[in-house]
């Protein structure tokens, strides 16, 4: 548990720390907060009083304690006190979600996007979709804390500039934050979709309260969002989590990044569907045979998923093969980073995540170091295909709540 500080110069840190304690504690008392953070009772009382006056928290009734001790008044987040918007831009779609202060989704929408779309078209679609969900929910604009946007990288989260993501032609130096702030009037935060998904999972999913975990995101591409010591880990250049370009075999197929045998060459939707078409071309049996012979391109990843769900041996075999490759790669990361949890999610796992969950769990249980001293959980994201939009909105909540000591100094 993080500790607080009683220095006046870090009041904002303490406020966020108390809010985070109340959010996670769901009925925690003032005395509980003081005991767990090291803040003085007076400091906690002052912060709680301000939060009550502002309407961000409510008193939730007294809680009985063991041993005849005096009951303590519990505190909870007031969900309707504020809202966060989130938008996820992928190569072929835009998803938008509106979350309340507790992290619950209150409205959402989804629109297709042509791969050849100009960035301005996608940004205009985000703006329109944002207004639609706010109107649908009947939320006053003054209660919106901001708009989070999740995009494929590379990008610069500090400036909100997107730097030519693979598979998105024309997206060169897109000033996403600047343009959206001008169009919507909201404060905008832009981040990598895998990192945003990890933040969202920590807010309302399996990683709630986890300190050291990895979110594996699979959409058109693949990446990971990392939490180390309860904080997002980006690395020196902000590219931590690029697991898709982890080289596994120096003699493997050439990758667009210049290396060979990268993880993405075995696990991306494009590679999986290409492998299925190759096996069909060789004459292997499958319920996809008729579609393939009529139009080979129709056997895309969506078709492979449908076939796997119908117990097609060929489709299931290719998905399990890619899941085993991913599981073996994740074993190394779990061992190096000493993670407590791996969560998988994103459109690429839609409907078939259970296959990957099983193979990854089996690989980690069989091959991770010190199995008698630790347990590494493997979970599917509960946000399903909205994980990017939910994560993007959670970026706003994370910014609002999450305490950080980095850069603080006593003056």
C-alpha positions as CSV (number, residue, x, y, z in Angstrom):
1,X,0.0,0.0,0.0
2,X,1.4,3.5,-0.9
3,X,2.1,5.9,1.9
4,X,1.1,9.6,2.0
5,X,3.1,12.6,3.0
6,X,2.1,15.6,5.1
7,X,4.0,18.2,3.1
8,X,1.9,21.1,1.9
9,X,3.5,21.1,-1.5
10,X,2.0,17.7,-2.3
11,X,-1.6,18.3,-1.4
12,X,-2.7,17.1,-4.8
13,X,-0.9,13.8,-4.3
14,X,-2.6,13.2,-1.0
15,X,-6.0,14.0,-2.5
16,X,-5.5,11.5,-5.2
17,X,-4.2,8.9,-2.7
18,X,-7.3,9.3,-0.5
19,X,-9.6,9.1,-3.5
20,X,-7.8,5.9,-4.7
21,X,-8.2,4.4,-1.2
22,X,-11.9,5.2,-1.1
23,X,-12.5,3.9,-4.7
24,X,-10.7,0.6,-3.9
25,X,-12.0,0.3,-0.3
26,X,-15.7,0.7,-1.1
27,X,-16.7,1.7,2.4
28,X,-13.3,2.5,3.9
29,X,-13.3,4.9,6.9
30,X,-11.2,8.0,7.7
31,X,-9.3,6.0,10.3
32,X,-8.7,3.2,7.9
33,X,-7.2,5.7,5.4
34,X,-4.9,7.2,8.0
35,X,-3.8,3.8,9.2
36,X,-3.0,2.6,5.7
37,X,-1.3,5.7,4.3
38,X,0.5,7.2,7.2
39,X,-1.2,10.5,6.8
40,X,-2.3,12.2,10.0
41,X,-6.0,11.9,11.0
42,X,-6.3,15.7,10.6
43,X,-4.9,15.6,7.1
44,X,-7.3,12.8,6.1
45,X,-10.2,14.6,7.7
46,X,-9.5,17.8,5.8
47,X,-9.2,16.1,2.5
48,X,-12.4,14.0,3.1
49,X,-14.3,17.2,4.1
50,X,-13.3,18.9,0.9
51,X,-14.3,15.9,-1.2
52,X,-17.6,15.6,0.5
53,X,-18.3,19.3,-0.1
54,X,-17.4,18.9,-3.7
55,X,-19.7,15.9,-4.1
56,X,-17.1,13.5,-5.2
57,X,-17.6,11.1,-2.3
58,X,-20.5,10.3,0.0
59,X,-20.8,8.8,3.5
60,X,-22.1,5.3,3.3
61,X,-23.2,4.6,6.8
62,X,-21.4,3.3,9.9
63,X,-19.7,-0.1,9.8
64,X,-19.6,-2.3,12.9
65,X,-16.2,-3.4,14.1
66,X,-15.2,-6.5,16.1
67,X,-14.4,-6.3,19.8
68,X,-17.0,-3.7,20.6
69,X,-15.0,-0.9,19.1
70,X,-16.8,2.3,18.1
71,X,-18.4,2.0,14.6
72,X,-16.6,3.9,11.8
73,X,-18.4,5.9,9.1
74,X,-17.7,4.4,5.7
75,X,-16.9,6.4,2.5
76,X,-17.7,5.7,-1.1
77,X,-17.2,7.4,-4.5
78,X,-20.2,9.3,-5.8
79,X,-20.5,7.8,-9.3
80,X,-22.5,10.7,-10.8
81,X,-20.2,13.4,-9.6
82,X,-18.1,13.2,-12.8
83,X,-17.7,11.4,-16.1
84,X,-14.9,10.4,-18.4
85,X,-15.1,10.0,-22.2
86,X,-13.0,7.4,-24.1
87,X,-12.4,6.8,-27.8
88,X,-10.5,4.0,-29.4
89,X,-9.3,4.4,-33.0
90,X,-8.2,1.2,-34.7
91,X,-7.5,0.6,-38.4
92,X,-11.1,-0.2,-39.2
93,X,-13.3,1.3,-36.5
94,X,-13.9,3.9,-33.8
95,X,-15.5,3.0,-30.5
96,X,-16.5,5.5,-27.9
97,X,-17.5,4.9,-24.2
98,X,-18.7,7.2,-21.3
99,X,-17.7,6.1,-17.8
100,X,-19.0,7.4,-14.5
101,X,-16.6,8.2,-11.6
102,X,-16.8,4.6,-10.4
103,X,-15.6,3.3,-13.8
104,X,-19.0,1.9,-14.9
105,X,-19.9,2.3,-18.6
106,X,-23.1,4.4,-18.9
107,X,-23.2,4.8,-22.7
108,X,-21.2,3.6,-25.8
109,X,-21.3,3.5,-29.6
110,X,-19.3,2.0,-32.4
111,X,-18.7,3.0,-36.1
112,X,-16.8,1.3,-38.9
113,X,-13.9,3.2,-40.4
114,X,-12.4,2.6,-43.9
115,X,-8.7,1.6,-43.7
116,X,-8.0,4.3,-46.3
117,X,-9.7,7.0,-44.3
118,X,-8.0,10.3,-43.8
119,X,-7.1,11.1,-40.2
120,X,-9.4,14.1,-40.3
121,X,-12.3,11.8,-41.1
122,X,-11.5,9.6,-38.0
123,X,-11.2,12.7,-35.8
124,X,-14.5,14.1,-37.0
125,X,-16.1,10.7,-36.3
126,X,-14.7,10.8,-32.8
127,X,-16.1,14.3,-32.2
128,X,-19.6,13.3,-33.4
129,X,-19.6,10.1,-31.5
130,X,-18.6,11.8,-28.3
131,X,-21.5,14.2,-28.6
132,X,-23.8,11.3,-29.3
133,X,-22.9,9.4,-26.1
134,X,-23.1,12.5,-23.9
135,X,-26.5,13.3,-25.3
136,X,-27.7,9.7,-24.9
137,X,-26.6,9.6,-21.3
138,X,-28.1,13.1,-20.6
139,X,-24.9,14.2,-18.8
140,X,-24.1,17.9,-18.4
141,X,-20.9,19.0,-20.1
142,X,-19.7,20.5,-16.9
143,X,-19.5,17.0,-15.3
144,X,-17.2,15.7,-18.1
145,X,-13.6,15.4,-16.7
146,X,-12.1,15.0,-20.2
147,X,-11.7,12.8,-23.2
148,X,-9.1,10.0,-23.5
149,X,-8.1,8.6,-26.9
150,X,-6.4,5.3,-27.4
151,X,-4.5,4.8,-30.7
152,X,-2.1,2.3,-32.2
153,X,1.5,3.5,-31.7
154,X,4.0,4.9,-32.1
155,X,2.8,8.1,-30.5
156,X,3.8,10.8,-28.0
157,X,1.4,10.9,-25.0
158,X,2.8,14.2,-23.8
159,X,2.0,16.1,-27.0
160,X,-0.8,13.8,-28.2
161,X,0.9,13.4,-31.6
162,X,0.4,10.1,-33.5
163,X,3.5,9.1,-35.5
164,X,2.5,7.0,-38.6
165,X,1.2,3.7,-37.0
166,X,1.7,0.5,-39.1
167,X,-1.3,-0.3,-41.3
168,X,-2.7,3.3,-41.2
169,X,-1.4,5.1,-44.4
170,X,-1.6,8.9,-44.2
171,X,-1.4,9.0,-40.4
172,X,1.9,10.9,-40.3
173,X,2.4,13.3,-37.4
174,X,-1.3,13.6,-36.6
175,X,-1.9,16.2,-33.8
176,X,-4.7,14.2,-32.3
177,X,-4.8,16.0,-28.9
178,X,-4.7,19.6,-30.3
179,X,-7.3,19.0,-33.0
180,X,-9.8,17.1,-30.7
181,X,-9.5,19.7,-28.0
182,X,-10.4,22.4,-30.5
183,X,-13.3,20.4,-31.9
184,X,-14.8,19.1,-28.7
185,X,-13.9,21.6,-26.0
186,X,-12.7,18.9,-23.7
187,X,-9.3,18.3,-22.2
188,X,-7.8,15.4,-24.2
189,X,-5.3,12.7,-23.2
190,X,-3.8,10.5,-26.0
191,X,-2.1,7.2,-25.3
192,X,-1.2,3.8,-26.8
193,X,-4.1,1.4,-27.0
194,X,-2.4,-1.4,-25.1
195,X,-1.4,1.0,-22.2
196,X,-5.0,2.5,-22.2
197,X,-6.4,-1.1,-22.0
198,X,-4.1,-1.9,-19.1
199,X,-5.3,1.2,-17.2
200,X,-8.9,0.3,-17.9
201,X,-8.4,-3.3,-16.7
202,X,-6.9,-2.0,-13.5
203,X,-9.9,0.3,-13.0
204,X,-12.8,-2.1,-13.5
205,X,-11.5,-5.5,-14.4
206,X,-9.4,-8.4,-13.2
207,X,-6.4,-6.2,-12.5
208,X,-8.2,-4.0,-10.0
209,X,-5.6,-3.1,-7.4
210,X,-2.8,-5.2,-9.0
211,X,0.6,-3.8,-8.7
212,X,2.6,-5.8,-11.2
213,X,0.8,-7.0,-14.3
214,X,0.7,-7.0,-18.1
215,X,-2.2,-6.5,-20.4
216,X,-1.8,-8.2,-23.8
217,X,-3.8,-6.3,-26.4
218,X,-4.5,-7.8,-29.8
219,X,-6.4,-5.9,-32.5
220,X,-5.0,-5.4,-36.0
221,X,-1.6,-5.7,-34.3
222,X,-0.3,-6.7,-30.9
223,X,1.2,-4.9,-27.9
224,X,1.3,-4.9,-24.1
225,X,0.6,-2.4,-21.4
226,X,2.7,-2.8,-18.3
227,X,2.1,-1.8,-14.7
228,X,5.2,-2.1,-12.5
229,X,4.9,-1.1,-8.8
230,X,1.4,0.2,-9.3
231,X,2.5,2.6,-12.1
232,X,2.4,2.6,-15.8
233,X,5.8,1.6,-17.2
234,X,6.7,3.1,-20.5
235,X,10.5,2.8,-20.7
236,X,13.0,5.5,-21.6
237,X,11.6,6.2,-25.1
238,X,8.0,5.3,-24.4
239,X,8.0,2.1,-26.4
240,X,7.9,-0.5,-23.6
241,X,5.4,-3.2,-24.3
242,X,6.1,-3.7,-28.0
243,X,5.9,-7.5,-27.6
244,X,4.7,-7.9,-31.2
245,X,8.2,-7.3,-32.3
246,X,9.9,-9.6,-29.8
247,X,12.2,-11.8,-32.0
248,X,11.6,-15.5,-31.3
249,X,13.4,-17.2,-34.2
250,X,16.4,-15.7,-36.1
251,X,15.6,-18.0,-39.0
252,X,11.9,-17.2,-39.0
253,X,9.8,-15.2,-41.5
254,X,11.0,-11.6,-42.2
255,X,9.0,-8.9,-40.3
256,X,8.2,-5.4,-41.4
257,X,10.4,-4.1,-38.6
258,X,13.5,-5.7,-40.2
259,X,14.0,-8.6,-37.8
260,X,13.0,-12.2,-38.4
261,X,10.7,-14.5,-36.5
262,X,8.9,-11.7,-34.5
263,X,5.9,-12.7,-32.4
264,X,3.5,-10.8,-34.6
265,X,4.4,-13.1,-37.5
266,X,2.8,-16.0,-35.7
267,X,0.0,-14.3,-33.8
268,X,-1.6,-11.5,-35.7
269,X,-5.0,-12.0,-37.3
270,X,-3.5,-11.5,-40.8
271,X,-0.9,-14.2,-40.2
272,X,-3.4,-16.7,-38.8
273,X,-5.8,-16.3,-41.6
274,X,-3.0,-16.5,-44.2
275,X,-1.8,-19.8,-42.5
276,X,-5.4,-21.2,-42.8
277,X,-5.6,-20.2,-46.5
278,X,-2.2,-21.9,-47.1
279,X,-3.5,-25.1,-45.5
280,X,-6.7,-25.0,-47.5
281,X,-4.7,-24.5,-50.7
282,X,-2.8,-27.7,-49.8
283,X,-6.2,-29.5,-49.7
284,X,-6.8,-29.9,-46.0
285,X,-10.4,-30.5,-44.9
286,X,-12.3,-27.7,-43.3
287,X,-15.8,-26.2,-43.3
288,X,-14.1,-23.2,-44.9
289,X,-13.3,-25.2,-48.0
290,X,-16.4,-24.0,-50.0
291,X,-15.9,-20.3,-49.2
292,X,-12.2,-20.6,-50.0
293,X,-12.7,-22.2,-53.4
294,X,-15.3,-19.5,-54.3
295,X,-13.3,-16.5,-53.0
296,X,-10.0,-17.1,-51.2
297,X,-10.0,-13.6,-49.6
298,X,-13.3,-14.3,-47.9
299,X,-11.4,-16.6,-45.5
300,X,-10.3,-13.8,-43.3
301,X,-9.8,-13.7,-39.5
302,X,-13.5,-13.3,-38.8
303,X,-14.2,-16.4,-40.9
304,X,-11.5,-18.3,-39.1
305,X,-13.0,-17.4,-35.7
306,X,-16.5,-18.5,-36.8
307,X,-15.1,-21.8,-38.0
308,X,-13.2,-22.4,-34.7
309,X,-16.3,-21.7,-32.7
310,X,-18.0,-24.4,-34.9
311,X,-15.2,-26.8,-33.8
312,X,-13.5,-26.8,-37.2
313,X,-10.2,-28.8,-36.7
314,X,-8.1,-26.7,-39.1
315,X,-9.2,-23.3,-37.7
316,X,-8.9,-24.5,-34.1
317,X,-5.4,-25.9,-34.9
318,X,-4.1,-22.6,-36.2
319,X,-5.5,-20.6,-33.3
320,X,-4.1,-23.0,-30.8
321,X,-0.7,-22.9,-32.5
322,X,-0.6,-19.1,-32.3
323,X,-1.8,-19.3,-28.7
324,X,1.1,-21.6,-27.8
325,X,3.6,-19.3,-29.4
326,X,2.2,-16.4,-27.5
327,X,2.2,-18.4,-24.2
328,X,5.8,-19.4,-24.6
329,X,6.8,-15.7,-25.3
330,X,4.9,-14.5,-22.2
331,X,6.7,-17.0,-20.0
332,X,9.9,-15.1,-20.5
333,X,8.3,-11.8,-19.7
334,X,6.6,-13.2,-16.6
335,X,10.0,-14.6,-15.4
336,X,11.9,-11.4,-16.1
337,X,9.3,-8.9,-14.7
338,X,8.1,-11.1,-11.8
339,X,4.4,-10.4,-12.7
340,X,1.4,-11.4,-10.6
341,X,-1.1,-11.3,-13.5
342,X,-1.5,-11.5,-17.2
343,X,-4.7,-10.2,-18.8
344,X,-5.6,-10.6,-22.5
345,X,-8.1,-8.6,-24.4
346,X,-9.0,-6.7,-27.6
347,X,-10.8,-7.3,-30.8
348,X,-8.3,-10.0,-31.9
349,X,-9.3,-12.2,-29.0
350,X,-13.1,-11.7,-29.5
351,X,-15.0,-14.9,-29.0
352,X,-11.9,-17.0,-29.0
353,X,-10.1,-15.6,-26.0
354,X,-10.7,-18.8,-24.0
355,X,-8.3,-20.7,-26.4
356,X,-5.5,-18.2,-25.7
357,X,-6.3,-18.1,-22.0
358,X,-5.9,-21.9,-21.7
359,X,-2.7,-22.1,-23.6
360,X,-1.1,-19.1,-21.9
361,X,-2.0,-20.4,-18.4
362,X,-0.7,-23.8,-19.2
363,X,2.6,-22.4,-20.5
364,X,3.1,-20.3,-17.4
365,X,2.1,-23.0,-15.0
366,X,4.5,-25.4,-16.7
367,X,7.5,-23.2,-17.3
368,X,7.6,-20.1,-15.1
369,X,10.3,-19.9,-12.4
370,X,9.6,-20.6,-8.7
371,X,6.1,-22.0,-9.1
372,X,6.1,-23.0,-5.4
373,X,6.7,-19.4,-4.3
374,X,4.2,-17.5,-6.5
375,X,1.0,-17.8,-8.5
376,X,0.6,-16.0,-11.8
377,X,-3.0,-15.5,-12.8
378,X,-4.1,-15.4,-16.4
379,X,-7.4,-13.7,-17.1
380,X,-9.6,-12.6,-20.0
381,X,-10.6,-8.9,-20.0
382,X,-14.3,-8.4,-19.1
383,X,-14.5,-5.3,-21.3
384,X,-14.4,-7.5,-24.5
385,X,-14.2,-5.5,-27.8
386,X,-14.8,-2.2,-25.9
387,X,-11.6,-2.6,-24.0
388,X,-9.8,0.2,-25.9
389,X,-12.6,2.8,-25.4
390,X,-13.1,1.8,-21.8
391,X,-9.3,2.1,-21.3
392,X,-9.2,5.4,-23.0
393,X,-11.9,6.8,-20.6
394,X,-10.0,5.3,-17.7
395,X,-6.9,7.3,-18.7
396,X,-8.9,10.4,-17.6
397,X,-9.9,8.7,-14.3
398,X,-6.4,7.5,-13.8
399,X,-5.0,11.0,-14.3
400,X,-7.6,12.3,-11.9
401,X,-7.2,9.7,-9.2
402,X,-3.8,8.0,-9.4
403,X,-1.2,9.3,-6.9
404,X,2.4,9.8,-8.1
405,X,5.5,10.9,-6.2
406,X,7.6,11.4,-9.3
407,X,9.0,14.9,-9.5
408,X,7.9,16.0,-6.0
409,X,10.4,17.7,-3.8
410,X,10.3,19.4,-0.4
411,X,10.6,23.2,-0.8
